[in-house]
Amino acid sequence: MGVVLDEGEIGVAASALASARMMQEMELILRAAESAGKDSVKIVMAFGEAR
């Protein structure tokens, strides 16, 4: 999922997973995004906006 989604969608998904206390799943999506070369700053901004 971290490879297919754009940074904004990843941030929103990570926020939803964090809210559901699904920390392992959140970590997986973030690691996949990092491996795919996604911009971590954009992900964090989207994560913050979704909270």
Buried (B, 14 or more C-beta within 10 A) or exposed (E): EBEEBEBBBBBBBBBBBBEEEBEEBBEBBBEBBBEEEBEEEBBBBBBEEBE
